[in-house]
Amino acid sequence: MTDSYAVIGNPVAHSKSPQIHAAFATQTSQDIIYKAIFCEVGAFAVAVAQFREGGGKGMNVTLPFKHEASQLANWRSVRAQSAGAANTLTFDAQGITADNTDGVGLVRDITENLRVSLRGKSILLMGAGGASYGVAGPLLEEAPRALVVANRTVSKATALVKHVAPNAARCVLSASSYAALKERSEGFDVVINATSAGLSGGMPELADGLFAAGALAYDMVYGGVTPFMAFAQAQGAPGVHIADGLGMLVEQAAESFYIWRRVRPHTAPVIALLRRASQ
């Protein structure tokens, strides 16, 4: 019998997850179907129950339901507990298990696809919302030298820093406003935009001199050159390179696929497929 999976969100029509998982299934000879489900705010638990009762095996969860997905689960992985949110639900006779694959997706895209090591690097993580909570822990596992969380509301950045501090080991953790970044005497090796500003054509107000030579400017938004990526290009620091979040999208999907099917798909051909489709 064909196993059924889905991505649930609001909005969800734009999601590339059905295309990604269809490619994974073909590549690995897995007999599944995967669809997108639009859910009204306030109806998440009911929609999940209906899908599960209809034989669904698992769901990916996108905005605005990731926190609710974690709370709905009977069990949470360490990654979901650390993030306080879940993007992957697995259903069985015993209940619902929640996981969060966003962080591992980001790290794999940076370290494996882009071949940028995070060990010993200084990292700026912009934003202190759900996306940042999902990736901060996995970033710290890569043993960076320093991680600065910047946010318009500094108290939110401070809360995130306190949340992940037990996992910091020797990494120097700190919170900052965007304005305070102007006082730094050196640039960052990796700057990650985890805000949603790029979706509306905006970006945080950033200081010049943010990027060290050879830095990576990474925007979790995908689908073209974002304002943040254009800003990084215009800064003119030697060797700065830019990347959008398409690779992260595919890598986090691959981790979900592995959780469900215990088969790890090759991501490079799927990333290439999506790049060609967007040109």
ZAROKE-18780 format. One line per 8 residues: their letters; for each residue x, y, z of C-alpha. Coordinates in nm, 2 decimals. Layout:
BEGIN
A	X:Y:Z  ...
END
This chain:
BEGIN
MTDSYAVI	0.00:0.00:0.00  0.12:0.35:-0.09  0.22:0.55:0.22  0.08:0.90:0.25  0.27:1.22:0.36  0.20:1.59:0.34  0.32:1.94:0.42  0.07:2.15:0.62
GNPVAHSK	0.08:2.53:0.64  -0.08:2.87:0.58  0.00:2.96:0.31  0.12:2.64:0.15  0.04:2.66:-0.22  0.40:2.79:-0.29  0.56:2.50:-0.12  0.82:2.30:-0.31
SPQIHAAF	0.80:2.01:-0.07  0.57:1.79:-0.29  0.82:1.83:-0.58  1.12:1.76:-0.35  0.97:1.45:-0.19  0.84:1.32:-0.53  1.20:1.34:-0.65  1.33:1.17:-0.34
ATQTSQDI	1.08:0.89:-0.38  1.17:0.83:-0.75  1.54:0.83:-0.67  1.51:0.58:-0.38  1.22:0.37:-0.52  0.99:0.45:-0.23  0.62:0.40:-0.28  0.47:0.72:-0.13
IYKAIFCE	0.24:1.01:-0.22  0.30:1.36:-0.08  0.06:1.65:-0.10  0.02:2.00:0.04  -0.26:2.08:0.29  -0.38:2.43:0.35  -0.49:2.48:0.71  -0.68:2.76:0.87
VGAFAVAV	-0.53:2.91:1.18  -0.70:2.75:1.48  -0.77:2.42:1.30  -0.43:2.26:1.31  -0.49:1.98:1.56  -0.81:1.88:1.38  -0.64:1.88:1.04  -0.35:1.66:1.17
AQFREGGG	-0.60:1.42:1.33  -0.80:1.39:1.01  -0.48:1.32:0.81  -0.36:1.07:1.06  -0.70:0.89:1.08  -0.70:0.87:0.70  -0.38:0.66:0.71  -0.12:0.94:0.69
KGMNVTLP	0.22:0.84:0.80  0.38:1.18:0.86  0.37:1.55:0.79  0.61:1.84:0.74  0.49:2.15:0.92  0.56:2.50:0.80  0.45:2.85:0.92  0.26:2.93:1.13
FKHEASQL	0.22:2.59:1.30  0.57:2.47:1.40  0.53:2.56:1.77  0.18:2.40:1.78  0.32:2.09:1.61  0.57:2.05:1.89  0.30:2.09:2.16  0.07:1.84:1.99
ANWRSVRA	0.33:1.56:1.99  0.35:1.28:2.25  0.73:1.26:2.21  0.98:1.52:2.10  1.34:1.47:1.97  1.62:1.65:2.13  1.63:1.88:1.82  1.26:1.96:1.86
QSAGAANT	1.30:2.03:2.24  1.60:2.26:2.17  1.41:2.45:1.90  1.08:2.46:2.09  0.92:2.39:1.75  0.88:2.10:1.51  0.87:2.08:1.13  0.84:1.70:1.11
LTFDAQGI	0.57:1.48:1.26  0.57:1.10:1.25  0.26:0.90:1.32  0.23:0.54:1.45  -0.01:0.34:1.66  0.14:0.48:1.98  0.11:0.85:1.90  0.29:1.14:1.74
TADNTDGV	0.67:1.20:1.74  0.80:1.55:1.66  1.14:1.64:1.52  1.30:1.96:1.38  1.52:1.92:1.08  1.58:2.29:0.99  1.91:2.32:1.18  2.07:2.01:1.03
GLVRDITE	1.94:2.12:0.69  2.11:2.46:0.72  2.44:2.31:0.85  2.46:2.04:0.58  2.39:2.30:0.31  2.67:2.53:0.44  2.93:2.26:0.53  2.86:2.00:0.26
NLRVSLRG	2.71:2.18:-0.04  2.89:2.51:0.00  3.20:2.36:0.16  3.23:2.62:0.43  3.35:2.50:0.76  3.19:2.65:1.07  3.45:2.53:1.32  3.64:2.82:1.48
KSILLMGA	3.44:3.08:1.28  3.26:3.39:1.40  2.89:3.37:1.31  2.62:3.64:1.31  2.27:3.50:1.33  2.01:3.77:1.24  1.67:3.73:1.39  1.54:3.57:1.71
GGASYGVA	1.22:3.40:1.60  1.13:3.04:1.54  1.38:3.00:1.25  1.67:3.11:1.47  1.56:2.88:1.75  1.56:2.59:1.50  1.92:2.65:1.38  2.11:2.79:1.68
GPLLEEAP	2.17:2.45:1.85  2.30:2.27:1.54  2.52:2.58:1.46  2.68:2.55:1.81  2.74:2.18:1.75  2.98:2.28:1.47  3.21:2.45:1.74  3.22:2.81:1.61
RALVVANR	3.45:3.05:1.79  3.17:3.30:1.85  2.79:3.33:1.78  2.62:3.67:1.80  2.24:3.68:1.78  2.11:4.02:1.66  1.75:4.13:1.67  1.56:4.46:1.66
TVSKATAL	1.42:4.37:2.01  1.74:4.29:2.20  1.55:4.11:2.48  1.44:3.85:2.23  1.80:3.79:2.12  1.90:3.77:2.48  1.63:3.51:2.54  1.76:3.29:2.26
VKHVAPNA	2.12:3.32:2.38  2.01:3.20:2.73  1.81:2.92:2.57  2.11:2.78:2.39  2.38:2.87:2.64  2.40:2.52:2.79  2.51:2.39:2.45  2.77:2.66:2.38
ARCVLSAS	3.08:2.48:2.52  3.37:2.71:2.44  3.18:2.93:2.19  3.14:3.30:2.30  2.77:3.37:2.29  2.62:3.72:2.29  2.31:3.92:2.20  2.31:4.25:2.01
SYAALKER	2.09:4.51:1.84  2.16:4.58:1.48  2.28:4.93:1.57  2.54:4.79:1.81  2.70:4.59:1.53  2.84:4.92:1.40  3.08:4.92:1.70  3.25:4.60:1.61
SEGFDVVI	3.61:4.62:1.50  3.61:4.31:1.28  3.37:4.14:1.04  3.20:3.80:1.07  3.30:3.49:0.89  2.94:3.38:0.84  2.63:3.60:0.84  2.30:3.42:0.84
NATSAGLS	1.97:3.60:0.78  1.70:3.41:0.96  1.45:3.70:0.95  1.15:3.69:0.71  1.22:4.05:0.59  1.34:3.92:0.25  0.99:3.78:0.17  0.86:4.13:0.16
GGMPELAD	1.16:4.28:-0.01  1.32:4.42:0.30  1.62:4.34:0.53  1.74:4.45:0.87  1.93:4.78:0.89  2.29:4.67:0.88  2.62:4.84:0.93  2.90:4.85:0.68
GLFAAGAL	3.20:4.63:0.75  2.99:4.34:0.86  3.17:4.08:0.65  3.52:3.95:0.70  3.73:3.87:0.39  3.60:3.54:0.24  3.28:3.56:0.44  2.96:3.37:0.36
AYDMVYGG	2.64:3.57:0.35  2.35:3.32:0.37  1.98:3.41:0.35  1.73:3.14:0.45  1.49:3.29:0.20  1.52:3.13:-0.14  1.41:3.21:-0.50  1.66:3.47:-0.62
VTPFMAFA	1.89:3.74:-0.50  1.74:3.89:-0.18  1.80:4.24:-0.05  2.04:4.10:0.21  2.24:3.91:-0.05  2.26:4.22:-0.27  2.38:4.42:0.03  2.65:4.16:0.09
QAQGAPGV	2.76:4.18:-0.27  2.77:4.56:-0.26  2.99:4.57:0.05  3.29:4.47:-0.16  3.48:4.27:0.11  3.74:4.04:-0.06  3.60:3.70:-0.15  3.26:3.74:0.01
HIADGLGM	3.01:3.49:-0.14  2.64:3.46:-0.11  2.38:3.18:-0.10  2.01:3.16:-0.06  1.82:2.90:0.14  1.72:2.66:-0.14  1.99:2.41:-0.04  1.87:2.42:0.32
LVEQAAES	1.51:2.36:0.21  1.62:2.04:0.03  1.85:1.92:0.30  1.59:1.96:0.58  1.35:1.77:0.35  1.60:1.49:0.30  1.64:1.46:0.68  1.26:1.43:0.72
FYIWRRVR	1.25:1.17:0.44  1.52:0.97:0.62  1.32:0.99:0.95  1.02:0.85:0.77  1.17:0.60:0.53  1.51:0.52:0.68  1.66:0.59:0.34  1.88:0.89:0.28
PHTAPVIA	1.83:1.05:-0.07  2.10:1.23:-0.26  2.03:1.60:-0.24  2.26:1.75:-0.51  2.05:1.64:-0.81  1.73:1.77:-0.65  1.88:2.11:-0.57  2.00:2.13:-0.93
LLRRASQ	1.65:2.04:-1.05  1.49:2.32:-0.85  1.76:2.57:-0.96  1.69:2.49:-1.33  1.31:2.52:-1.27  1.35:2.86:-1.12  1.56:3.01:-1.40
END
